[in-house]
Amino acid sequence: MRAALPAPRFDPLLLDGLAEGYAGDTGAREHAEGLRFDGVDLTGADLTAASFSECVLDGVVLERAQLRAASLVESRLERLDVPGLSAPRSRWRSIELASSRLGSAELYESTFEQVRITDCKLGYVNLRGATLRDVLFERCTIDELDLGGATGSRVAFTDCDVRSLELPGARIQDLDLRGAELHVLGGLDGLRGVALTELQLSLMLPLFAEHFGVRILG
């Protein structure tokens, strides 16, 4: 039986009675609230510092869209297929991201609070310097997740495959990696307080030995 560990906490996401949203309802520094964007084409859109509150983005096309410093609050994003998501220094609070494919995601120095990412295929995810509180990855495949310098608490993985995880300088309290199949791990200084299974730990022994200059003999 797994030892008790504080799990990510989420408030219910209620998104009923939304009006239909159109491309013209959003833009740089514009605020969209209570809208459902179904298959809206936002290719190349400048959404710098745009905000979405109590919205659903379903199948929205965000190729080459610029979401720097954007704010997403109490919203659901689903069925996105984005080769490259550019959203550094953005804010995500009470967000569900589901059934989506992101080739790369530039999210460095962003803030994630109560974010649930489910059934997604992710390429390179750059969360360097981000603040993460109550974040859960469920049934996701991730090629490379960079959490270098990230801070926060209660981040967990369930039934995930992570090809490469980078943690240099990370300070995340209650980071639960027990539900992640890890292939490559970098930045061992960021492992303080991380939860691992006995099997994960045994597989990482050669990595630990190399890092600390320990010779394993016999």
Backbone hydrogen bonds in HBPLUS format (Angstrom, degrees):
<---DONOR---> <-ACCEPTOR-->    atom                        ^
c    i                          cat <-CA-CA->   ^        H-A-AA   ^      H-
h    n   atom  resd res      DA  || num        DHA   H-A  angle D-A-AA Bond
n    s   type  num  typ     dist DA aas  dist angle  dist       angle   num
A0019-ALA N   A0034-GLY O   3.09 MM  15  6.40 157.4  2.14 158.7 151.6     1
A0036-ARG N   A0019-ALA O   2.72 MM  17  5.98 148.2  1.82 163.2 170.8     2
A0021-GLY N   A0036-ARG O   2.83 MM  15  5.16 161.0  1.86 135.1 128.9     3
A0025-ASP N   A0022-TYR O   2.90 MM   3  5.39 162.4  1.93 117.0 122.8     4
A0026-THR N   A0023-ALA O   3.37 MM   3  6.08 166.8  2.39 119.2 120.3     5
A0030-GLU N   A0027-GLY O   2.98 MM   3  5.15 159.9  2.02 133.0 128.9     6
A0029-ARG N   A0048-THR O   2.89 MM  19  6.23 136.9  2.08 143.7 157.4     7
A0051-SER N   A0030-GLU O   2.95 MM  21  6.36 159.5  1.99 162.7 164.7     8
A0032-ALA N   A0051-SER O   2.86 MM  19  6.14 167.3  1.88 153.6 157.5     9
A0053-SER N   A0032-ALA O   2.86 MM  21  6.26 158.2  1.91 157.4 164.8    10
A0034-GLY N   A0053-SER O   3.00 MM  19  6.56 150.5  2.09 154.3 163.8    11
A0056-VAL N   A0035-LEU O   3.04 MM  21  6.58 149.5  2.13 147.2 155.5    12
A0037-PHE N   A0056-VAL O   2.73 MM  19  6.00 164.1  1.76 176.6 171.9    13
A0058-ASP N   A0037-PHE O   2.87 MM  21  6.11 160.4  1.91 160.6 167.3    14
A0039-GLY N   A0058-ASP O   2.74 MM  19  6.05 167.8  1.75 162.8 167.1    15
A0061-VAL N   A0040-VAL O   2.93 MM  21  6.26 159.0  1.97 148.4 155.3    16
A0042-LEU N   A0061-VAL O   2.80 MM  19  5.40 148.0  1.90 140.3 150.8    17
A0045-ALA N   A0042-LEU O   3.01 MM   3  5.24 163.1  2.04 132.6 130.1    18
A0044-GLY N   A0063-GLU O   2.78 MM  19  6.20 153.9  1.84 150.9 159.6    19
A0066-GLN N   A0045-ALA O   2.87 MM  21  6.30 163.3  1.90 168.5 173.1    20
A0047-LEU N   A0066-GLN O   2.73 MM  19  5.37 141.3  1.88 143.7 156.9    21
A0050-ALA N   A0047-LEU O   2.98 MM   3  5.08 160.5  2.02 128.2 124.1    22
A0049-ALA N   A0068-ARG O   2.84 MM  19  6.20 155.4  1.90 154.2 162.4    23
A0071-SER N   A0050-ALA O   2.81 MM  21  6.28 155.1  1.87 154.2 161.9    24
A0052-PHE N   A0071-SER O   2.77 MM  19  6.24 153.0  1.84 158.7 168.0    25
A0073-VAL N   A0052-PHE O   2.82 MM  21  6.18 166.6  1.84 167.4 172.0    26
A0054-GLU N   A0073-VAL O   3.00 MM  19  6.46 153.4  2.08 152.2 160.4    27
A0076-ARG N   A0055-CYS O   2.98 MM  21  6.53 150.8  2.07 151.7 160.4    28
A0057-LEU N   A0076-ARG O   2.85 MM  19  6.30 161.6  1.88 160.6 166.9    29
A0078-GLU N   A0057-LEU O   2.94 MM  21  6.35 163.9  1.97 155.8 158.5    30
A0059-GLY N   A0078-GLU O   2.88 MM  19  6.33 164.6  1.90 159.1 160.0    31
A0065-ALA N   A0062-LEU O   2.98 MM   3  5.16 163.3  2.01 129.0 127.5    32
A0067-LEU N   A0086-SER O   2.80 MM  19  5.79 158.2  1.84 175.4 175.9    33
A0070-ALA N   A0067-LEU O   3.05 MM   3  5.22 152.9  2.12 135.0 128.8    34
A0069-ALA N   A0088-PRO O   2.95 MM  19  6.28 165.4  1.97 161.4 166.3    35
A0091-ARG N   A0070-ALA O   2.83 MM  21  6.30 157.3  1.88 155.6 163.4    36
A0072-LEU N   A0091-ARG O   2.77 MM  19  6.10 167.0  1.79 163.9 167.5    37
A0093-ARG N   A0072-LEU O   2.90 MM  21  6.36 163.0  1.93 162.0 167.5    38
A0074-GLU N   A0093-ARG O   2.82 MM  19  6.28 151.8  1.90 152.1 161.3    39
A0075-SER N   A0094-SER O   3.17 MM  19  6.75 129.2  2.44 141.7 155.9    40
A0096-GLU N   A0075-SER O   3.13 MM  21  6.62 151.8  2.21 148.8 156.9    41
A0077-LEU N   A0096-GLU O   2.73 MM  19  6.11 167.5  1.75 168.2 172.7    42
A0098-ALA N   A0077-LEU O   2.84 MM  21  6.34 157.8  1.89 156.5 164.0    43
A0079-ARG N   A0098-ALA O   3.11 MM  19  6.63 143.8  2.25 148.6 159.2    44
A0101-ARG N   A0080-LEU O   2.76 MM  21  6.05 161.9  1.79 153.6 159.0    45
A0082-VAL N   A0101-ARG O   2.85 MM  19  6.29 152.8  1.93 166.1 169.5    46
A0103-GLY N   A0082-VAL O   2.81 MM  21  6.24 160.8  1.84 147.2 153.6    47
A0104-SER N   A0083-PRO O   3.04 MM  21  6.29 113.6  2.50 117.9 135.2    48
A0085-LEU N   A0104-SER O   2.77 MM  19  6.06 170.7  1.78 150.3 152.6    49
A0106-GLU N   A0085-LEU O   2.80 MM  21  6.10 165.9  1.82 175.6 171.8    50
A0087-ALA N   A0106-GLU O   2.93 MM  19  5.71 150.8  2.02 146.2 155.8    51
A0089-ARG N   A0108-TYR O   2.90 MM  19  6.12 162.2  1.93 154.9 160.9    52
A0111-THR N   A0090-SER O   2.93 MM  21  6.44 155.2  2.00 157.1 165.3    53
A0092-TRP N   A0111-THR O   2.76 MM  19  6.01 166.2  1.78 172.2 177.0    54
A0113-GLU N   A0092-TRP O   2.81 MM  21  6.17 153.0  1.88 158.1 167.1    55
A0094-SER N   A0113-GLU O   2.86 MM  19  6.36 153.1  1.93 154.0 163.1    56
A0095-ILE N   A0114-GLN O   2.98 MM  19  6.51 143.3  2.12 144.0 155.5    57
A0116-ARG N   A0095-ILE O   2.91 MM  21  6.32 163.0  1.94 160.7 164.7    58
A0097-LEU N   A0116-ARG O   2.88 MM  19  6.27 165.0  1.90 160.1 164.8    59
A0118-THR N   A0097-LEU O   2.84 MM  21  6.27 159.5  1.88 160.7 167.6    60
A0099-SER N   A0118-THR O   2.98 MM  19  6.46 141.3  2.13 148.7 160.7    61
A0121-LYS N   A0100-SER O   2.93 MM  21  6.43 155.6  1.99 156.0 163.7    62
A0102-LEU N   A0121-LYS O   3.02 MM  19  6.50 152.5  2.09 153.0 161.8    63
A0123-GLY N   A0102-LEU O   2.79 MM  21  6.15 148.7  1.89 163.5 170.3    64
A0124-TYR N   A0103-GLY O   3.17 MM  21  6.62 146.0  2.29 139.2 139.2    65
A0105-ALA N   A0124-TYR O   2.75 MM  19  6.21 149.5  1.85 165.5 170.4    66
A0126-ASN N   A0105-ALA O   2.86 MM  21  6.05 171.7  1.87 167.0 169.7    67
A0107-LEU N   A0126-ASN O   2.86 MM  19  5.41 142.5  2.00 140.8 153.0    68
A0110-SER N   A0107-LEU O   3.22 MM   3  5.63 132.4  2.47 141.9 135.6    69
A0109-GLU N   A0128-ARG O   2.85 MM  19  6.18 147.8  1.95 145.7 156.4    70
A0131-THR N   A0110-SER O   2.90 MM  21  6.38 157.1  1.95 157.5 165.0    71
A0112-PHE N   A0131-THR O   2.79 MM  19  6.13 168.9  1.80 169.3 173.2    72
A0133-ARG N   A0112-PHE O   2.82 MM  21  6.16 158.8  1.86 154.7 162.1    73
A0114-GLN N   A0133-ARG O   2.91 MM  19  6.39 155.0  1.98 153.6 161.9    74
A0115-VAL N   A0134-ASP O   3.02 MM  19  6.57 141.3  2.17 145.9 157.7    75
A0136-LEU N   A0115-VAL O   2.98 MM  21  6.49 156.6  2.03 157.0 163.9    76
A0117-ILE N   A0136-LEU O   2.80 MM  19  6.12 172.9  1.80 171.6 174.2    77
A0138-GLU N   A0117-ILE O   2.75 MM  21  6.11 165.3  1.78 164.2 167.0    78
A0119-ASP N   A0138-GLU O   2.90 MM  19  6.31 148.8  2.00 151.6 161.7    79
A0141-THR N   A0120-CYS O   3.03 MM  21  6.51 155.7  2.09 156.7 164.5    80
A0122-LEU N   A0141-THR O   2.76 MM  19  6.06 170.7  1.77 172.3 174.2    81
A0143-ASP N   A0122-LEU O   2.93 MM  21  6.39 154.3  2.00 145.6 153.1    82
A0144-GLU N   A0123-GLY O   3.02 MM  21  6.18 163.8  2.04 147.9 142.8    83
A0125-VAL N   A0144-GLU O   2.82 MM  19  6.17 165.9  1.84 166.5 171.2    84
A0146-ASP N   A0125-VAL O   2.94 MM  21  6.17 177.6  1.94 173.7 173.4    85
A0127-LEU N   A0146-ASP O   2.90 MM  19  5.65 150.9  1.98 151.2 160.8    86
A0130-ALA N   A0127-LEU O   3.11 MM   3  5.29 156.7  2.17 130.9 127.3    87
A0129-GLY N   A0148-GLY O   2.88 MM  19  6.34 144.8  2.00 144.2 155.7    88
A0151-THR N   A0130-ALA O   2.95 MM  21  6.45 156.9  2.00 159.7 167.2    89
A0132-LEU N   A0151-THR O   2.80 MM  19  6.22 164.3  1.83 155.3 158.4    90
A0153-SER N   A0132-LEU O   2.85 MM  21  6.40 138.6  2.03 148.6 162.0    91
A0134-ASP N   A0153-SER O   3.05 MM  19  6.51 155.2  2.11 151.7 159.6    92
A0135-VAL N   A0154-ARG O   3.06 MM  19  6.59 149.8  2.16 146.1 155.6    93
A0156-ALA N   A0135-VAL O   2.96 MM  21  6.46 156.8  2.01 157.0 164.3    94
A0137-PHE N   A0156-ALA O   2.98 MM  19  6.38 162.6  2.01 152.0 156.7    95
A0158-THR N   A0137-PHE O   2.82 MM  21  6.21 149.2  1.91 160.5 169.9    96
A0139-ARG N   A0158-THR O   2.80 MM  19  6.18 160.6  1.84 164.6 171.2    97
A0161-ASP N   A0140-CYS O   2.95 MM  21  6.45 156.4  2.01 156.7 164.5    98
A0142-ILE N   A0161-ASP O   2.82 MM  19  6.17 170.3  1.83 169.2 171.4    99
A0163-ARG N   A0142-ILE O   2.85 MM  21  6.28 162.6  1.88 167.3 171.3   100
A0164-SER N   A0143-ASP O   3.01 MM  21  6.14 117.3  2.42 125.6 142.7   101
A0145-LEU N   A0164-SER O   2.84 MM  19  6.22 163.4  1.87 160.3 164.0   102
A0166-GLU N   A0145-LEU O   2.92 MM  21  6.30 164.5  1.95 160.1 162.7   103
A0147-LEU N   A0166-GLU O   2.80 MM  19  5.71 161.9  1.84 154.1 156.9   104
A0150-ALA N   A0147-LEU O   2.99 MM   3  5.26 164.6  2.02 132.4 131.3   105
A0149-GLY N   A0168-PRO O   2.79 MM  19  6.21 133.5  2.01 137.4 152.4   106
A0171-ARG N   A0150-ALA O   2.75 MM  21  6.15 165.9  1.77 165.4 170.4   107
A0173-GLN N   A0152-GLY O   2.89 MM  21  6.19 154.4  1.95 148.1 139.6   108
A0154-ARG N   A0173-GLN O   2.88 MM  19  6.35 138.3  2.05 149.3 162.6   109
A0155-VAL N   A0174-ASP O   3.27 MM  19  6.54 149.1  2.37 131.5 139.9   110
A0176-ASP N   A0155-VAL O   2.80 MM  21  6.18 162.1  1.83 164.7 168.5   111
A0160-CYS N   A0179-GLY O   2.98 MM  19  6.29 171.2  1.99 163.2 166.0   112
A0181-GLU N   A0160-CYS O   2.84 MM  21  6.21 162.4  1.87 149.0 153.4   113
A0162-VAL N   A0181-GLU O   2.92 MM  19  5.88 164.4  1.95 148.2 153.5   114
A0183-HIS N   A0162-VAL O   3.20 MM  21  6.58 143.0  2.34 161.1 163.8   115
A0184-VAL N   A0163-ARG O   2.93 MM  21  6.03 122.1  2.27 127.7 144.6   116
A0165-LEU N   A0184-VAL O   2.86 MM  19  6.24 156.3  1.92 150.8 157.1   117
A0186-GLY N   A0165-LEU O   2.85 MM  21  6.23 161.5  1.88 159.4 162.6   118
A0167-LEU N   A0186-GLY O   2.76 MM  19  5.98 157.9  1.81 135.2 142.5   119
A0170-ALA N   A0167-LEU O   3.08 MM   3  5.28 169.1  2.09 129.9 128.5   120
A0195-ALA N   A0175-LEU O   2.93 MM  20  6.27 164.4  1.96 156.5 160.1   121
A0177-LEU N   A0195-ALA O   3.03 MM  18  5.80 151.5  2.11 149.1 155.0   122
A0180-ALA N   A0177-LEU O   3.08 MM   3  5.40 157.2  2.14 121.6 120.7   123
A0190-GLY N   A0187-GLY O   2.98 MM   3  5.82 165.0  2.00 124.8 129.5   124
A0191-LEU N   A0188-LEU O   3.10 MM   3  5.38 163.4  2.13 116.1 117.0   125
A0194-VAL N   A0191-LEU O   2.94 MM   3  5.26 165.5  1.96 138.8 137.1   126
A0201-LEU N   A0197-THR O   2.99 MM   4  6.24 162.5  2.02 149.8 154.7   127
A0202-SER N   A0198-GLU O   2.94 MM   4  6.18 156.7  1.99 147.9 153.8   128
A0203-LEU N   A0199-LEU O   3.04 MM   4  6.28 154.8  2.10 151.7 158.1   129
A0204-MET N   A0200-GLN O   3.11 MM   4  6.32 132.0  2.35 141.3 154.0   130
A0204-MET N   A0201-LEU O   3.12 MM   3  5.13 134.2  2.34  95.6 108.4   131
A0205-LEU N   A0202-SER O   3.40 MM   3  5.37 161.2  2.44  99.9 105.3   132
A0207-LEU N   A0204-MET O   2.93 MM   3  5.22 118.3  2.33 107.2 123.1   133
A0208-PHE N   A0204-MET O   2.95 MM   4  6.27 159.4  2.00 159.7 166.5   134
A0209-ALA N   A0205-LEU O   2.85 MM   4  6.05 162.6  1.88 156.9 161.9   135
A0210-GLU N   A0206-PRO O   2.99 MM   4  6.18 158.2  2.04 145.0 150.1   136
A0211-HIS N   A0207-LEU O   3.01 MM   4  6.19 160.2  2.05 147.8 153.5   137
A0212-PHE N   A0208-PHE O   2.97 MM   4  6.17 159.3  2.01 155.1 159.4   138
A0213-GLY N   A0209-ALA O   2.88 MM   4  5.69 110.1  2.38 137.3 152.8   139
A0214-VAL N   A0209-ALA O   2.77 MM   5  4.59 149.0  1.86 140.1 143.6   140
A0213-GLY N   A0210-GLU O   3.37 MM   3  5.07 153.2  2.45  93.4 101.1   141
